[in-house]
Amino acid sequence: MPSLIAAGLAKLPGRSVPVDENRKNLSLLMKGMQTFMDKAVYQAFFVGPATVLTAYQMLLTLTGKDLNESFPEGTWQFYVEFGIREDSGRHTFETVGFQQALAKEHLRLNAGDELACWVAASAWLLDRYHVLLANEWNEHMQLRHIEQMTGDRSIKNRWLKSRPYNISERK
């Protein structure tokens, strides 16, 4: 955007912008864009969710719920625990498995490289999530169909115990 504006100013008929003034204007424009982006990021990640949570709490109040009784440890504590309890439980296995795989392969990564691995894995998962869900659905439906055709209601449970990608419990 800054270069587009600068190019437009430079092409005005009869207008010649000195290089120093052009650099100064671009610098000011870039600072303004940075401030705008900072505000946009802040609003997207903090103001938006805070507004939704406030509206939810107002609805609770309107329905006659006591917020102090609903959130005895405080609303902030409730939402933090609610937000991380599921994810931490589900992803602990993957994190431990990643660290064990690094140790098994005698690899030592710095924090930046580990973060890059996690970002790449997350991008891969998000890109293929619909395929993973479709696979889960097909597996479920095929097992259900086989159970109905054979009359053997234990097929799904036996498959869940024996499938190669089952998450085993840590002992």
Accessible surface in RSA format (square Angstrom, percent):
REM  Atomic radii and reference values for relative SASA: ProtOr
REM  Chains: A
REM  Algorithm: Lee & Richards
REM  Probe-radius: 1.40
REM  Slices: 20
REM RES _ NUM      All-atoms   Total-Side   Main-Chain    Non-polar    All polar
REM                ABS   REL    ABS   REL    ABS   REL    ABS   REL    ABS   REL
RES MET A   1   137.67  71.3  98.77  65.4  38.90  92.6  76.91  65.4  60.76  80.5
RES PRO A   2    20.18  14.7  20.18  18.4   0.00   0.0  20.18  16.7   0.00   0.0
RES SER A   3    81.07  68.5  76.65 102.3   4.43  10.2  45.83  97.6  35.24  49.4
RES LEU A   4   137.11  76.4 128.25  91.7   8.86  22.3 132.25  92.9   4.86  13.1
RES ILE A   5    75.11  42.7  68.19  50.8   6.92  16.7  74.06  53.3   1.05   2.8
RES ALA A   6    14.71  13.5  10.08  15.5   4.63  10.5  12.34  17.4   2.36   6.3
RES ALA A   7    45.34  41.7  37.30  57.6   8.04  18.3  45.00  63.4   0.34   0.9
RES GLY A   8    39.50  48.7   0.00   N/A  39.50  48.7  34.10  93.6   5.39  12.1
RES LEU A   9    64.02  35.7  62.81  44.9   1.21   3.0  62.99  44.2   1.03   2.8
RES ALA A  10    56.41  51.9  37.93  58.5  18.49  42.1  38.48  54.2  17.93  47.5
RES LYS A  11   168.72  82.3 141.18  86.6  27.54  65.6  93.20  83.9  75.52  80.4
RES LEU A  12    88.58  49.3  82.81  59.2   5.78  14.5  83.77  58.8   4.81  13.0
RES PRO A  13   130.26  94.9  98.59  89.9  31.67 115.1 109.70  90.6  20.56 127.8
RES GLY A  14    94.19 116.2   0.00   N/A  94.19 116.2  46.70 128.2  47.49 106.4
RES ARG A  15   100.32  42.1  87.66  44.7  12.66  30.1  27.46  37.5  72.85  44.2
RES SER A  16   101.14  85.5  78.67 105.0  22.47  51.8  48.40 103.1  52.74  73.9
RES VAL A  17    26.35  17.3   5.11   4.6  21.25  51.2   5.11   4.4  21.25  57.6
RES PRO A  18    76.64  55.9  65.11  59.4  11.53  41.9  76.64  63.3   0.00   0.0
RES VAL A  19    93.64  61.6  89.17  80.7   4.47  10.8  90.14  78.3   3.50   9.5
RES ASP A  20   112.97  79.1 105.00 104.5   7.97  18.8  37.40  88.0  75.57  75.4
RES GLU A  21    64.07  36.8  58.99  44.6   5.08  12.1  21.18  41.0  42.89  35.0
RES ASN A  22    45.29  31.2  45.24  43.7   0.05   0.1   1.22   2.9  44.08  42.6
RES ARG A  23   160.95  67.6 155.36  79.2   5.59  13.3  58.79  80.3 102.16  61.9
RES LYS A  24   126.63  61.8 119.48  73.3   7.14  17.0  71.79  64.6  54.83  58.4
RES ASN A  25    49.52  34.2  44.47  43.0   5.05  12.2  19.11  46.0  30.41  29.4
RES LEU A  26    53.31  29.7  53.03  37.9   0.28   0.7  53.28  37.4   0.03   0.1
RES SER A  27    52.71  44.5  44.31  59.1   8.40  19.4  31.07  66.2  21.64  30.3
RES LEU A  28   107.44  59.8  99.34  71.1   8.10  20.4  99.64  70.0   7.80  21.0
RES LEU A  29    54.07  30.1  49.47  35.4   4.60  11.6  53.65  37.7   0.41   1.1
RES MET A  30   107.63  55.7 103.95  68.8   3.68   8.8 100.78  85.7   6.86   9.1
RES LYS A  31   134.90  65.8 129.98  79.8   4.92  11.7  83.25  74.9  51.65  55.0
RES GLY A  32    40.35  49.8   0.00   N/A  40.35  49.8  34.06  93.5   6.30  14.1
RES MET A  33    54.97  28.5  53.84  35.6   1.14   2.7  37.65  32.0  17.33  23.0
RES GLN A  34   106.71  59.7 104.41  76.3   2.30   5.5  41.74  88.8  64.97  49.3
RES THR A  35    70.60  50.2  68.22  69.2   2.39   5.7  44.09  59.2  26.51  40.1
RES PHE A  36   126.53  63.3 122.75  76.0   3.77   9.8 126.05  76.4   0.47   1.4
RES MET A  37    93.57  48.5  93.45  61.8   0.12   0.3  80.40  68.4  13.17  17.5
RES ASP A  38    79.26  55.5  71.42  71.1   7.84  18.5  28.02  66.0  51.24  51.1
RES LYS A  39   131.01  63.9 128.82  79.0   2.19   5.2  77.99  70.2  53.01  56.5
RES ALA A  40    42.30  38.9  29.53  45.6  12.77  29.1  38.34  54.0   3.96  10.5
RES VAL A  41    76.52  50.4  74.78  67.7   1.74   4.2  76.52  66.5   0.00   0.0
RES TYR A  42   124.63  58.2 122.57  69.7   2.06   5.4  81.52  61.3  43.11  53.1
RES GLN A  43   104.78  58.6 101.35  74.1   3.43   8.2  16.09  34.2  88.70  67.3
RES ALA A  44    68.54  63.0  40.64  62.7  27.90  63.5  52.54  74.0  16.00  42.4
RES PHE A  45   140.58  70.3 126.55  78.4  14.04  36.5 127.59  77.4  13.00  37.2
RES PHE A  46   127.47  63.8 122.27  75.7   5.19  13.5 124.95  75.8   2.52   7.2
RES VAL A  47    60.09  39.5  57.03  51.6   3.06   7.4  60.07  52.2   0.02   0.1
RES GLY A  48    32.12  39.6   0.00   N/A  32.12  39.6  31.51  86.5   0.62   1.4
RES PRO A  49    64.05  46.7  58.04  52.9   6.02  21.9  63.68  52.6   0.37   2.3
RES ALA A  50    51.93  47.7  46.47  71.7   5.46  12.4  50.96  71.8   0.98   2.6
RES THR A  51    82.11  58.4  76.54  77.6   5.56  13.3  66.66  89.5  15.45  23.3
RES VAL A  52   101.11  66.5  97.43  88.2   3.67   8.9 100.21  87.1   0.90   2.4
RES LEU A  53    63.41  35.3  63.41  45.4   0.00   0.0  63.41  44.5   0.00   0.0
RES THR A  54    68.06  48.4  67.42  68.3   0.64   1.5  43.72  58.7  24.34  36.8
RES ALA A  55    49.61  45.6  45.79  70.7   3.82   8.7  48.39  68.1   1.22   3.2
RES TYR A  56   103.70  48.4 101.66  57.8   2.04   5.3  66.60  50.1  37.09  45.7
RES GLN A  57    33.75  18.9  33.49  24.5   0.25   0.6   4.65   9.9  29.10  22.1
RES MET A  58   119.46  61.9 117.11  77.5   2.35   5.6  92.21  78.4  27.25  36.1
RES LEU A  59   107.71  60.0 107.53  76.9   0.18   0.5 107.71  75.6   0.00   0.0
RES LEU A  60    26.44  14.7  26.22  18.8   0.22   0.6  26.44  18.6   0.00   0.0
RES THR A  61    77.38  55.0  66.89  67.8  10.48  25.0  62.21  83.6  15.17  22.9
RES LEU A  62   147.27  82.0 113.78  81.4  33.49  84.2 116.87  82.1  30.41  81.8
RES THR A  63   101.44  72.1  64.03  64.9  37.41  89.2  72.11  96.9  29.33  44.3
RES GLY A  64    66.65  82.2   0.00   N/A  66.65  82.2  34.98  96.0  31.66  70.9
RES LYS A  65   115.78  56.5 104.10  63.9  11.69  27.8  52.47  47.2  63.31  67.4
RES ASP A  66    78.71  55.1  67.65  67.3  11.06  26.2  30.05  70.7  48.66  48.5
RES LEU A  67    53.29  29.7  49.35  35.3   3.93   9.9  49.56  34.8   3.73  10.0
RES ASN A  68   122.48  84.5 113.57 109.8   8.91  21.4  26.83  64.6  95.65  92.5
RES GLU A  69   141.08  81.0 118.69  89.8  22.39  53.3  44.80  86.7  96.27  78.6
RES SER A  70    47.14  39.8  18.10  24.2  29.04  66.9  20.62  43.9  26.53  37.2
RES PHE A  71    14.42   7.2   8.08   5.0   6.33  16.5   9.68   5.9   4.74  13.6
RES PRO A  72   112.70  82.1  78.22  71.3  34.48 125.4  81.47  67.3  31.23 194.1
RES GLU A  73   127.03  72.9  97.48  73.8  29.55  70.3  49.54  95.8  77.49  63.3
RES GLY A  74    32.27  39.8   0.00   N/A  32.27  39.8  30.97  85.0   1.30   2.9
RES THR A  75    45.53  32.4  41.95  42.5   3.59   8.5  13.60  18.3  31.94  48.3
RES TRP A  76   196.49  78.9 192.59  93.2   3.89   9.1 171.01  91.2  25.48  41.3
RES GLN A  77    72.15  40.3  71.20  52.0   0.95   2.3  14.09  30.0  58.06  44.0
RES PHE A  78    75.10  37.6  70.83  43.9   4.27  11.1  74.87  45.4   0.23   0.7
RES TYR A  79    38.25  17.9  30.28  17.2   7.96  20.7  30.75  23.1   7.50   9.2
RES VAL A  80    54.01  35.5  47.62  43.1   6.40  15.4  53.88  46.8   0.14   0.4
RES GLU A  81    77.65  44.6  76.59  57.9   1.06   2.5  28.29  54.7  49.36  40.3
RES PHE A  82   109.40  54.7 104.49  64.7   4.90  12.8 104.49  63.4   4.90  14.0
RES GLY A  83    43.24  53.3   0.00   N/A  43.24  53.3  29.58  81.2  13.67  30.6
RES ILE A  84   102.16  58.1 102.13  76.1   0.03   0.1 102.16  73.6   0.00   0.0
RES ARG A  85   129.18  54.2 112.60  57.4  16.58  39.5  53.14  72.6  76.04  46.1
RES GLU A  86    90.86  52.2  87.38  66.1   3.48   8.3  40.79  78.9  50.08  40.9
RES ASP A  87    77.11  54.0  76.70  76.3   0.41   1.0  19.59  46.1  57.52  57.4
RES SER A  88    61.91  52.3  50.95  68.0  10.96  25.2  46.33  98.7  15.58  21.8
RES GLY A  89    56.48  69.6   0.00   N/A  56.48  69.6  35.78  98.2  20.70  46.4
RES ARG A  90   158.90  66.7 145.62  74.2  13.28  31.6  52.24  71.4 106.66  64.6
RES HIS A  91    89.96  49.2  89.48  62.2   0.48   1.2  64.74  66.7  25.22  29.3
RES THR A  92    69.64  49.5  64.88  65.8   4.76  11.3  52.43  70.4  17.21  26.0
RES PHE A  93    77.52  38.8  75.27  46.6   2.25   5.9  76.31  46.3   1.20   3.4
RES GLU A  94    72.64  41.7  64.96  49.1   7.67  18.3  45.72  88.4  26.91  22.0
RES THR A  95    59.97  42.7  59.97  60.8   0.00   0.0  43.94  59.0  16.03  24.2
RES VAL A  96    35.43  23.3  33.89  30.7   1.54   3.7  35.43  30.8   0.00   0.0
RES GLY A  97    28.43  35.1   0.00   N/A  28.43  35.1  23.67  64.9   4.77  10.7
RES PHE A  98    47.05  23.5  39.29  24.3   7.76  20.2  45.18  27.4   1.86   5.3
RES GLN A  99    76.50  42.8  71.34  52.1   5.16  12.3  37.10  79.0  39.40  29.9
RES GLN A 100   106.08  59.3  99.43  72.7   6.65  15.8  42.52  90.5  63.56  48.2
RES ALA A 101    51.17  47.0  46.19  71.3   4.98  11.3  50.49  71.1   0.68   1.8
RES LEU A 102    18.85  10.5  18.27  13.1   0.57   1.4  18.84  13.2   0.01   0.0
RES ALA A 103    69.39  63.8  51.30  79.2  18.09  41.2  61.08  86.0   8.32  22.0
RES LYS A 104   162.67  79.4 139.49  85.6  23.18  55.2  93.16  83.8  69.51  74.0
RES GLU A 105   109.44  62.8  93.40  70.7  16.04  38.2  27.43  53.0  82.01  67.0
RES HIS A 106   165.25  90.3 135.27  94.0  29.98  76.7  98.74 101.8  66.51  77.4
RES LEU A 107    95.62  53.3  86.77  62.1   8.85  22.3  87.73  61.6   7.90  21.3
RES ARG A 108   233.42  98.0 197.49 100.7  35.93  85.5  79.24 108.3 154.17  93.4
RES LEU A 109    57.63  32.1  35.69  25.5  21.94  55.2  38.05  26.7  19.58  52.7
RES ASN A 110    97.56  67.3  83.50  80.7  14.06  33.9  44.53 107.2  53.03  51.3
RES ALA A 111    86.28  79.3  69.50 107.2  16.78  38.2  75.05 105.7  11.23  29.7
RES GLY A 112    48.33  59.6   0.00   N/A  48.33  59.6  36.44 100.0  11.89  26.6
RES ASP A 113    68.90  48.3  67.47  67.2   1.43   3.4  10.39  24.4  58.51  58.4
RES GLU A 114    43.94  25.2  43.94  33.2   0.00   0.0   6.01  11.6  37.93  31.0
RES LEU A 115   114.92  64.0 112.35  80.4   2.58   6.5 114.36  80.3   0.57   1.5
RES ALA A 116    59.12  54.4  48.66  75.1  10.46  23.8  55.43  78.1   3.69   9.8
RES CYS A 117    51.90  39.3  41.33  46.1  10.58  24.9  13.84  35.1  38.06  41.0
RES TRP A 118    84.73  34.0  83.91  40.6   0.82   1.9  76.55  40.8   8.18  13.3
RES VAL A 119    90.45  59.5  87.85  79.5   2.60   6.3  89.91  78.1   0.55   1.5
RES ALA A 120    62.62  57.6  50.89  78.5  11.73  26.7  58.43  82.3   4.19  11.1
RES ALA A 121    51.74  47.6  41.28  63.7  10.46  23.8  48.91  68.9   2.83   7.5
RES SER A 122    55.37  46.8  51.57  68.8   3.81   8.8  28.45  60.6  26.92  37.7
RES ALA A 123    57.19  52.6  47.65  73.5   9.54  21.7  53.85  75.8   3.34   8.8
RES TRP A 124   123.35  49.5 118.74  57.5   4.61  10.8 108.11  57.6  15.24  24.7
RES LEU A 125    69.95  39.0  69.95  50.0   0.00   0.0  69.95  49.1   0.00   0.0
RES LEU A 126   136.64  76.1 117.97  84.4  18.68  47.0 118.26  83.1  18.38  49.5
RES ASP A 127    90.95  63.7  75.61  75.3  15.34  36.3  25.09  59.1  65.85  65.7
RES ARG A 128    94.28  39.6  94.28  48.1   0.00   0.0  21.56  29.5  72.73  44.1
RES TYR A 129   109.22  51.0 109.22  62.1   0.00   0.0  69.87  52.5  39.35  48.5
RES HIS A 130   127.14  69.5 118.32  82.2   8.82  22.6  90.50  93.3  36.64  42.6
RES VAL A 131    82.14  54.0  79.77  72.2   2.36   5.7  81.64  70.9   0.50   1.4
RES LEU A 132    71.21  39.7  65.77  47.1   5.44  13.7  65.99  46.3   5.22  14.0
RES LEU A 133    95.47  53.2  91.77  65.7   3.70   9.3  92.18  64.7   3.29   8.9
RES ALA A 134    50.99  46.9  42.79  66.0   8.19  18.6  50.40  71.0   0.59   1.6
RES ASN A 135    83.24  57.4  79.69  77.0   3.55   8.6  16.73  40.3  66.52  64.3
RES GLU A 136    92.59  53.2  92.38  69.9   0.22   0.5  40.06  77.5  52.53  42.9
RES TRP A 137   154.56  62.0 151.55  73.4   3.01   7.1 132.36  70.6  22.20  36.0
RES ASN A 138    77.42  53.4  76.28  73.7   1.14   2.7  11.08  26.7  66.34  64.1
RES GLU A 139    24.50  14.1  20.74  15.7   3.76   9.0  16.02  31.0   8.48   6.9
RES HIS A 140    64.14  35.1  61.78  42.9   2.36   6.0  40.12  41.4  24.02  27.9
RES MET A 141    66.76  34.6  64.40  42.6   2.36   5.6  64.15  54.5   2.61   3.5
RES GLN A 142   113.79  63.6 110.50  80.8   3.29   7.8  35.79  76.2  78.00  59.2
RES LEU A 143    18.39  10.2  18.39  13.2   0.00   0.0  18.39  12.9   0.00   0.0
RES ARG A 144   118.26  49.7 117.48  59.9   0.78   1.8  26.87  36.7  91.39  55.4
RES HIS A 145   103.89  56.8 102.26  71.1   1.64   4.2  68.20  70.3  35.70  41.5
RES ILE A 146    76.23  43.4  75.09  55.9   1.14   2.7  76.23  54.9   0.00   0.0
RES GLU A 147    20.06  11.5  20.06  15.2   0.00   0.0   0.46   0.9  19.61  16.0
RES GLN A 148   103.70  58.0  79.95  58.4  23.76  56.6  24.39  51.9  79.31  60.2
RES MET A 149   139.61  72.3 105.97  70.1  33.64  80.1  87.09  74.0  52.52  69.6
RES THR A 150    86.82  61.8  50.61  51.3  36.22  86.3  58.09  78.0  28.73  43.4
RES GLY A 151    51.69  63.7   0.00   N/A  51.69  63.7  26.95  74.0  24.74  55.4
RES ASP A 152    51.05  35.8  44.45  44.2   6.60  15.6  23.58  55.5  27.47  27.4
RES ARG A 153   157.61  66.2 141.59  72.2  16.02  38.1  71.63  97.9  85.98  52.1
RES SER A 154    45.82  38.7  42.85  57.2   2.97   6.8  38.65  82.3   7.17  10.1
RES ILE A 155    27.27  15.5  26.46  19.7   0.81   1.9  26.51  19.1   0.76   2.1
RES LYS A 156    63.44  30.9  63.44  38.9   0.00   0.0  35.40  31.9  28.04  29.9
RES ASN A 157    87.65  60.4  86.28  83.4   1.38   3.3  14.58  35.1  73.07  70.6
RES ARG A 158   135.93  57.1 131.52  67.0   4.41  10.5  63.71  87.1  72.23  43.8
RES TRP A 159    83.66  33.6  80.22  38.8   3.44   8.1  82.68  44.1   0.98   1.6
RES LEU A 160    61.86  34.4  58.44  41.8   3.42   8.6  59.09  41.5   2.77   7.5
RES LYS A 161   169.70  82.8 142.56  87.5  27.13  64.6  91.03  81.9  78.67  83.8
RES SER A 162    81.67  69.0  52.61  70.2  29.07  67.0  48.88 104.1  32.79  45.9
RES ARG A 163    44.28  18.6  38.21  19.5   6.06  14.4   0.00   0.0  44.28  26.8
RES PRO A 164   121.75  88.7  80.54  73.4  41.21 149.8  92.10  76.0  29.65 184.3
RES TYR A 165   115.06  53.7  92.53  52.6  22.52  58.6 100.47  75.5  14.58  18.0
RES ASN A 166    70.06  48.3  50.23  48.5  19.83  47.7   8.14  19.6  61.92  59.8
RES ILE A 167   108.22  61.6  91.94  68.5  16.28  39.2  93.00  67.0  15.22  41.3
RES SER A 168    73.67  62.2  66.76  89.1   6.90  15.9  45.80  97.5  27.87  39.0
RES GLU A 169   153.42  88.1 135.43 102.5  17.99  42.8  54.90 106.2  98.52  80.4
RES ARG A 170   154.96  65.1 120.83  61.6  34.12  81.2  47.79  65.3 107.16  64.9
RES LYS A 171   241.84 118.0 160.07  98.2  81.78 194.7 139.46 125.5 102.38 109.1
END  Absolute sums over single chains surface
CHAIN  1 A    14693.5      12617.3       2076.2       9528.8       5164.8
END  Absolute sums over all chains
TOTAL         14693.5      12617.3       2076.2       9528.8       5164.8
